[in-house]
Amino acid sequence: MRLPALLLACFCAFGQQVQTPLPDGVFSIGGGVTAPVVTHKTDPEYAEEARIARLSGNILLSAVVGVDGKARGVHAARPLGLGLDEKAIEAFIAWQFNPGLKDGMPVPVLINVEINFRLVRARGVWSLARAAFNPPTGALRPVLTLAPYPPVYTANRRNGSVTISFDVNPNGAAENLHIEKSSDPALESEAIGILRGWQFRPGTKDGQPISVPCTLEFVEGEDPHPVR
């Protein structure tokens, strides 16, 4: 089966409520404070690691737009993983804004922006909805190098998801697999079988390969994070 064609979409969603403390001198939208307005937007690239994993989903970025219309302190308030967070931040830093206003004067404003990464896929196809690594302090996380999926699928299968925690060992293989949650027990063995075929460049610390914990959310069926 051919890999799905790539479709990338991104949009701003200002004013989403996220529990982010306001730095001194920074305002939130509302109460007489207007939202910054995008004047130039750069679409992010799709990370190769995420592409081979068929990772799709939404990243929520948080940033402060200054009186000069530039974003600062950009970070992923809701990350996606496998290099997409870094790609989203890299592109967003290049965005230009008309600054937010308070009483007609430009002020620094905290905003939240949702970036959407999408891979077009048919019903019944397995893909990935989120990836999270937990390397020790000072260590580099593993990098996914090979992610084979089943070559065929059943088009009338139900949608479902399986979240698996595991360790990427110093040889770059998944071990100590554990099902964290699943929507359908019938999907669990298939998801585990997929993961056992994946290969990683192992995480390292001080130049030496180490074991690093990881959590992946597999989905089978239609997009679990539709563009709103």
Secondary structure, DSSP 8 states (H G I E B T S, - for coil): -----EEE-----TT--------TT-EESBTTB---EEEE-------HHHHHHTB-EEEEEEEEE-TTS-EEEEEEEE---TTHHHHHHHHHHT-EEE--EETTEE--EEEEEEEEEEE---TT-EEEEEEEE---TT-B--EEEE----S---TT---EEEEEEEEE-TTS-EEEEEEEEES-GGGHHHHHHHHHT-EEE-EEETTEEE-EEEEEEEEESS-SS---
